[in-house]
Amino acid sequence: MLKFKGRLETVFTLLAPLSHIGKSHGPDSYLDTQDILDPDGKPVEVFVYHGNAWRGALRDAGAKYLLDILGAGSSLRIPLQLFYLLFSGGSIGGDQSIDIEQAKRIREGLPLLSVFGGGVGNQLLPGKISVGDAYPLSREVQHLLPESLRNERAVSWRQMTTERSHSRKDDAKDNNLSTYLQTDEDVRLLEAEQSGGQLGLLDDPKPKTKAKSKSEKEDKPQQMRYTMECLSAGSRLWQQTSVQALTELEMGALVSAIHEWASAPYIGGQTRIGFGLCAADITWKPFGGEEEVFVKVHPSCLELGETAKQSKAMYDDFLSQYTAYLNDNQEGLVGLLAAAKG
């Protein structure tokens, strides 16, 4: 059986600012950093986009792709425990055990889980990829980059950052919207209705605490201004993922995750305001073989290399056959893991 061993190297090109928060002080937040050692062995601070964040984005995308295909155009609803297993890696309960035969069945039945790993019942299923951090192509990390990406004129990562300030207005003070806001008179009428009285004509024998009107309340300020440090659009980051003996089905499952992520290629936080949009050039470097284009991602297009294309085609065929099986056995996906839960 064909086994894939090697590295996937990704170069992200930011098409929008990247937010990846480390520390916050009041309304201000700052990029996450860590210390690395420079060529002279001295510690140097540098920004990193965490490999765990990229791994989580791919796991979510892969699980969504899987369930969308198995759902055959409709939402496939699964139990909460299985949901957490696919999207978060699940958890283990009780004494950890090792059941090689069951682990083999799970890997064969759910290649995506085999790639990313997870906790099934009381058994921990190790994943087959190791996802590293992404470093900006800055002066501080030149000695860590592949030769092809090194640049003697590279600037410091601090010159790649910018600050973005945002404000949130108090819509209650907007005359065009305030007509939707409850008034003091509305409060009085509501209290009268709830007490059964008619606007004070009938006395309530048990006086209730009077609701505070808007003018009597100490309103919490809704208007604020906040600032985020972010990596500037146009910056590039390098990341590598080690691949440990993936089968072709498992490689296809990994490609499916990248394929799904490519439909909305964002990394980092604040995606609700467009942050983190990026392009990605992913290269496959097999152990002992020639490197090749694996996947090219741009918001307007997606290109799969030959290895990625063939692996995904095999995985899609596998899912098609499994979808047909589910039509006759709707509990099939859950049943695959039943023994592990016992």
QUISULMO-V763185 format. One record per backbone hydrogen bond with DSSP energy under -0.5 kcal/mol. CO is the residue of the C=O (numbers start at 1). NH is the residue of the N-H. Records with the same first field share a line. If there is no record, write none. Layout:
CO=NH / NH
//
This chain:
2=248
3=5
4=246
5=287
6=243
7=9 / 285
8=10 / 241
9=283
10=12 / 239
11=281
12=14 / 237
13=279
14=234
17=276
18=20 / 231
19=269
20=32
23=30
25=28
27=227
28=25
29=229
30=22 / 23
32=48
34=46
36=44
38=41
42=38
44=36
46=34
47=136
48=50
49=134
50=54
51=55
52=56
53=57
54=58
55=59
56=60
57=61
58=62
59=63
60=64
61=65
62=66
63=67
64=68
65=69
66=70
67=71
68=73
69=72
71=74
75=77
79=83
80=84
81=85
82=86
83=87
84=88 / 89 / 90
85=89
89=119
97=124
98=100
99=103
100=104
101=105
102=106
103=107
104=108
105=109
106=110
110=113 / 114
111=115
112=116
113=117
115=128 / 129
118=120 / 125
119=91 / 121
120=123
121=93
122=97
123=120 / 125
124=126
125=118
128=244
129=131
130=132 / 242
133=135 / 240
134=49
135=238
136=138
138=141
139=142
141=144 / 145
142=145
146=149 / 150
147=150
151=154
155=139
156=159
157=160
158=161
160=232
162=230
163=165
164=228
166=226
167=169
168=224
169=171
170=173
171=174
173=175
174=177 / 178
177=180
178=181
183=187
184=188
185=189
186=190
187=191
188=192
189=193
190=194
191=195
192=196 / 197
193=196
198=201
203=205
205=207
213=216 / 217
217=219
224=168
226=166
227=29
228=164
230=162
231=18
232=235
235=14
236=137
237=12
238=135
239=10
240=132
241=8
242=130 / 244
243=6 / 245
246=4
247=251
248=252
249=253
250=254
251=255
252=256
253=257
254=258
255=259
256=260
257=261
258=262
260=263
261=264
262=265
264=266
265=278
269=19
270=273 / 275
271=274
274=277
276=267
277=15 / 16
279=13
280=282 / 297
281=11 / 283
282=294 / 295
283=9 / 285
284=286 / 292
285=7
286=289
292=284
294=305
295=282
296=303
297=280
298=301
301=298
303=296
305=309
306=310
307=311
308=312
309=313
310=314
311=315
312=316
313=317
314=318
315=319
316=320
317=321
318=322
319=323
320=324
321=325
322=326
323=327
324=328
325=328 / 329
329=332
331=335
332=336
334=337
335=338
337=340 / 341
338=341 / 342
339=342
340=122
//
